[in-house]
Amino acid sequence: MATKRAGPAKRNGRLTVDDVRELALALPSTEERPSYGTPGFRVGDKLFARVLDEDSIVIKVDFDHREALLQSKPDVFRVTPHYQDWPMVIVQLTTVDRPLLQSLLKEAWLRCASQRLRAQHSASPYKQR
C-alpha cells in the first residue's frame, strides 16, 4: 500500500531547502533567483530570504523582531557578524518548525512586497490550493 507524502521529504524529521522553496514560492509574485550562488527568493526584485547552506537560511526581519527571536529561541535563530548591521536573521532548518518558518517567510514577504501587492493579498498572501 502506497503512503501519501505531505510535501517535500524531510531529512531526519527536519525541514529542508525544498520546504523553504515550497513555502516561499507559495507567496504571490515570488521568484527564485540565485543570490551569492544559492537560491534566493524575491518579490518585486527585493530579496526577502535566501538559502545559506543545506542547514540554514537568512530571512529579512526588522531589528526589534530579530532581537526578540534571538532571545526567545537561540537554538533556532542566530546572527553572524556579517549580518549584524542588516535587518536579517539566520534560521536553522535543523530546529525550526514549519509553522514558524511559514510565518517568518510571510512577514518577510510583506516587508518587501509593494503596497499594491500587499493590498491585493491583504487577507492572506499565501496562494489558495
Beta strands, then each sheet from edge to edge (+ up, - down):
strand 1: 30-35
strand 2: 38-43
strand 3: 46-53
strand 4: 56-60
strand 5: 77-78
strand 6: 88-92
sheet 1: 1+ 2- 3+ 4- 6+ 5-
end
